[in-house]
Amino acid sequence: MARYGETSRFERILDYVGKRTLDVYVLHYFFISVVHLQDVGKYMEESVNSLLMFILAVGLATVITALSVGVGNVLHKGQLIEKLVYGK
């Protein structure tokens, strides 16, 4: 009850990313294809350090999401590019 109506910085970030999910859906493939996930997957299968694997997975997901949202912001600036990429 003490936080009623207040949002933390983390909640504001999640809200912003939630409003940009189309960017993540459309663009994440291009960033994932740059990262050789087969090599990462082989390393994760061989590793017994669960904490390291978790940190690596969360870090990779965070970076790819941030890149997708950032590039999406740039694409939304141009009307022609926005129409070509998103069909708006």
C-alpha positions as CSV (number, residue, x, y, z in Angstrom):
1,M,0.0,0.0,0.0
2,A,2.9,2.4,0.6
3,R,3.9,2.2,-3.1
4,Y,0.4,2.7,-4.5
5,G,0.7,4.8,-7.6
6,E,4.5,4.8,-7.6
7,T,6.7,2.9,-10.0
8,S,10.3,2.0,-9.7
9,R,12.9,2.6,-12.4
10,F,12.9,-1.1,-13.2
11,E,9.1,-1.0,-13.7
12,R,9.4,2.0,-16.0
13,I,12.0,0.2,-18.1
14,L,9.8,-2.9,-18.4
15,D,6.8,-0.8,-19.3
16,Y,8.9,0.9,-22.1
17,V,10.1,-2.4,-23.4
18,G,6.5,-3.8,-23.2
19,K,5.3,-0.9,-25.4
20,R,8.1,-1.7,-28.0
21,T,7.6,-5.5,-28.3
22,L,6.9,-5.2,-32.0
23,D,10.5,-3.9,-32.4
24,V,11.8,-6.9,-30.5
25,Y,9.7,-9.4,-32.5
26,V,10.8,-7.9,-35.8
27,L,14.4,-7.1,-35.2
28,H,15.8,-9.7,-32.6
29,Y,16.4,-12.3,-35.4
30,F,19.0,-10.1,-37.0
31,F,21.0,-9.7,-33.8
32,I,20.7,-13.4,-32.8
33,S,22.0,-14.4,-36.2
34,V,25.2,-12.3,-35.5
35,V,25.8,-14.2,-32.3
36,H,26.8,-17.8,-33.0
37,L,24.3,-19.5,-30.7
38,Q,25.6,-23.0,-31.6
39,D,28.9,-22.1,-30.0
40,V,27.2,-20.6,-27.0
41,G,25.0,-23.7,-26.7
42,K,27.9,-26.1,-26.9
43,Y,29.7,-24.1,-24.1
44,M,26.5,-24.2,-22.0
45,E,26.1,-27.9,-22.5
46,E,29.7,-28.5,-21.4
47,S,29.6,-26.1,-18.4
48,V,28.5,-27.3,-15.0
49,N,28.3,-23.8,-13.6
50,S,24.5,-23.1,-13.6
51,L,25.0,-19.6,-12.2
52,L,27.3,-18.6,-15.0
53,M,24.9,-20.1,-17.6
54,F,22.0,-18.1,-16.1
55,I,24.0,-14.9,-16.1
56,L,25.1,-15.4,-19.7
57,A,21.5,-16.2,-20.9
58,V,20.0,-13.1,-19.1
59,G,22.9,-10.9,-20.3
60,L,22.5,-12.0,-23.9
61,A,18.7,-11.6,-23.8
62,T,19.1,-8.1,-22.2
63,V,21.6,-7.0,-24.9
64,I,19.6,-8.3,-27.8
65,T,16.4,-6.7,-26.4
66,A,18.2,-3.3,-25.9
67,L,19.6,-3.4,-29.4
68,S,16.2,-4.3,-30.9
69,V,14.4,-1.4,-29.0
70,G,17.2,1.0,-29.9
71,V,17.2,0.2,-33.6
72,G,13.4,0.3,-33.5
73,N,13.5,3.8,-32.2
74,V,15.7,4.9,-35.1
75,L,13.5,3.1,-37.6
76,H,10.4,4.8,-36.2
77,K,12.0,8.3,-36.8
78,G,11.8,7.9,-40.6
79,Q,8.4,7.7,-42.2
80,L,9.5,5.8,-45.3
81,I,11.6,3.2,-43.4
82,E,8.8,2.8,-40.8
83,K,6.3,2.0,-43.7
84,L,8.8,-0.5,-45.3
85,V,9.7,-2.3,-42.1
86,Y,6.5,-2.2,-40.1
87,G,3.9,-1.5,-42.8
88,K,2.5,1.6,-41.0
